């Protein structure tokens, strides 16, 4: 059949990682996007049909796996982020999102990454809520 070279054995976690990184490292591309350095790239999808065979299906339906999500993330660190997080920590007893949003560093960060305003506000709101 000539398919031996196309057969790959992996864990479901490795499969998810390979799938999500099929068009490049998702973490590196996310960081490049945030820094406005992501250039155009061609998708590398194969027209070849794929088949998924699951061995040891009990692992698939275990509590540790079934319904769990794969959450790749990237840490963005610059002087604005560091200053904001330090401010949140130092003022944790009385911190509000309004006070965070009044910071120069916050406004500089939003100016640098305006398309990410919603994400930044969401992450910082959670940080404020968790330190209280």
C-alpha positions as CSV (number, residue, x, y, z in Angstrom):
1,X,0.0,0.0,0.0
2,X,3.0,2.3,0.4
3,X,1.7,3.9,3.6
4,X,4.3,2.7,6.1
5,X,6.2,6.0,6.1
6,X,3.0,7.9,6.8
7,X,2.1,5.9,10.0
8,X,3.0,7.7,13.2
9,X,2.5,6.6,16.7
10,X,2.1,9.2,19.4
11,X,0.2,10.1,22.5
12,X,-3.0,12.1,22.2
13,X,-1.2,15.1,23.7
14,X,1.6,14.8,21.2
15,X,-1.0,14.6,18.4
16,X,-2.8,17.7,19.6
17,X,0.5,19.6,19.8
18,X,1.5,18.5,16.3
19,X,-1.9,19.5,14.9
20,X,-1.9,22.9,16.5
21,X,1.7,23.6,15.3
22,X,1.0,22.3,11.8
23,X,1.5,25.8,10.3
24,X,4.4,26.7,12.6
25,X,5.1,27.0,16.3
26,X,2.0,28.5,17.8
27,X,3.8,30.1,20.7
28,X,6.5,31.7,18.5
29,X,3.8,32.9,16.0
30,X,1.7,34.3,18.8
31,X,4.6,36.2,20.3
32,X,5.5,37.5,16.8
33,X,1.8,38.6,16.3
34,X,1.8,40.5,19.6
35,X,5.0,42.2,18.6
36,X,3.6,43.0,15.1
37,X,6.4,40.9,13.6
38,X,4.3,38.1,12.1
39,X,4.8,37.9,8.4
40,X,2.7,36.0,5.9
41,X,3.2,32.3,5.7
42,X,1.6,29.6,3.6
43,X,-0.5,26.9,5.2
44,X,1.1,23.5,5.0
45,X,-2.0,21.3,5.1
46,X,-1.8,18.0,3.2
47,X,-4.5,16.9,0.9
48,X,-3.9,13.3,2.0
49,X,-6.8,11.9,4.1
50,X,-6.0,11.1,7.7
51,X,-7.2,8.3,9.9
52,X,-7.0,8.3,13.7
53,X,-6.7,4.9,15.4
54,X,-6.9,4.9,19.2
55,X,-5.2,2.2,21.1
56,X,-6.0,1.8,24.8
57,X,-9.3,3.7,24.5
58,X,-9.6,3.6,28.3
59,X,-6.9,6.2,28.6
60,X,-8.9,8.4,26.2
61,X,-11.9,8.3,28.5
62,X,-10.0,8.6,31.8
63,X,-10.6,11.5,34.2
64,X,-7.1,12.9,33.4
65,X,-7.8,13.2,29.7
66,X,-11.5,13.2,28.6
67,X,-12.8,16.7,28.4
68,X,-9.4,18.2,29.2
69,X,-8.1,20.9,26.9
70,X,-4.7,21.6,25.4
71,X,-3.8,25.2,26.3
72,X,-0.5,26.4,24.7
73,X,0.5,29.8,26.0
74,X,3.2,32.4,25.6
75,X,4.7,34.7,28.2
76,X,5.0,38.2,27.1
77,X,7.3,40.3,29.3
78,X,8.3,43.8,28.8
79,X,8.8,46.8,31.0
80,X,5.2,47.8,30.9
81,X,3.9,44.3,31.9
82,X,6.5,44.1,34.7
83,X,5.5,47.5,36.0
84,X,1.8,46.7,35.9
85,X,2.2,43.4,37.7
86,X,4.4,45.0,40.3
87,X,1.8,47.7,40.9
88,X,-1.0,45.1,41.2
89,X,1.1,43.1,43.8
90,X,2.2,46.1,45.8
91,X,-1.3,47.5,46.0
92,X,-3.1,44.2,46.3
93,X,-5.1,45.2,49.4
94,X,-6.9,48.1,47.7
95,X,-6.3,47.4,44.0
96,X,-9.0,48.0,41.4
97,X,-9.1,47.6,37.7
98,X,-9.8,51.4,37.4
99,X,-6.5,52.2,39.1
100,X,-4.6,49.8,36.8
101,X,-6.2,51.3,33.8
102,X,-5.0,54.8,34.9
103,X,-1.3,53.7,34.9
104,X,0.9,55.2,32.2
105,X,2.4,51.7,31.6
106,X,-1.1,50.3,31.0
107,X,-1.9,53.0,28.5
108,X,1.6,52.5,26.8
109,X,0.9,48.7,26.6
110,X,-2.5,49.3,25.0
111,X,-1.0,51.8,22.6
112,X,1.7,49.2,21.6
113,X,-0.9,46.4,21.1
114,X,-4.3,47.9,20.5
115,X,-5.7,44.8,18.9
116,X,-5.1,42.9,22.1
117,X,-6.9,45.4,24.4
118,X,-9.7,42.9,25.3
119,X,-7.2,40.1,26.1
120,X,-5.0,42.4,28.2
121,X,-8.0,43.8,30.1
122,X,-9.3,40.3,30.7
123,X,-5.9,38.9,32.0
124,X,-5.3,42.0,34.2
125,X,-8.9,41.8,35.6
126,X,-8.2,38.2,36.6
127,X,-4.9,39.2,38.2
128,X,-6.6,42.0,40.2
129,X,-9.4,39.6,41.3
130,X,-6.9,36.9,42.4
131,X,-4.7,39.1,44.6
132,X,-7.7,40.5,46.5
